[in-house]
Amino acid sequence: MPEAIAKDFHERCEDYTIKRVYTGPEPYFDSGAMETYVTSEDNAGNECVVVYVDNAWNRTVRMLSDIDQLPSSVRYRLLTINPEARNDEFWEIKEVTQASINGTYYILCYLQDTPKLKNLVHTLVIDSKGTVAKACTYRLNNAEYIGTIPGDMEWITAHYKGSEVLGFVNDNGDDNYLIMHDGVLKSVYFKISRKGTTWKKTCYPLPKGTTVPSNVLESLHADYPDFTYTEVSIVETPDGIVYLFTDGNRPDRLGHYVEAN
């Protein structure tokens, strides 16, 4: 293990027991960067993976054994959303820190029964303050193998001035940055290729005090005259803005997209 990594790891994880070390080329891009994975175990028996890129610390992912190891703010938020969480089977309870993100966030993936479905997968991404940055009904890709991209962070800073990145995940192959911008939680997606990443879309709920353009509503009512909706979301894309109208009262959450011409 290179001296720079050994020194940083000792300072970062002083009492952890190293189990294995792997170094290889960055797997997703033709960048020439080398990644080193240091897998260890903390005093509580939790596995921890610390990742270095070209010998510089990039991210740490610690696998917690139960929800009682979560910070109180995160555990409170989880139990508020799911009071029966202690009885559910958890696939993942991960604590994640990234070099380019201020603060820690948590990825929780568990099975939960609903009135209509058994063992439905739920995933929550919650920051250390208890903010739910993302919720979905499928499993996200492993946090150990993904790190933020400097170019993506620069793009977000330029397009969403004053925003704060609360978390970062890979969602079905797309890099997904979870940001707070002007008091609105936004989900920014980038497509990945061997040459790098490209902005794909940004999704967020219609901000309070914002009205839907009349021509968009006219198009919705003309195409779907009997449709009623309870939620409105905005989707920014390279081709323009699209509005998503969703009926949250339906089990299938039927929705329709309408372009803002």
Secondary structure, DSSP 8 states (H G I E B T S, - for coil): --HHHHHHHHHHSTT-EEEEEEEEE-SSSSS--EEEEEEEE-TTS-EEEEEEETTEEEEEEEE-SSGGGS-HHHHHHHHHH-TTGGGSEEEEEEEEEETTSSSEEEEEEEEE--SS-SSEEEEEEEETTS-EEEEESS----GGG----HHHHHHHHHHSTT-EEEEEEEETTEEEEEEEETTEEEEEEEEEETTEEEEEEEEEE--TT----HHHHHHHHHH-TT---SEEEEEEETTEEEEEEE-TTSTT--EEEEE--
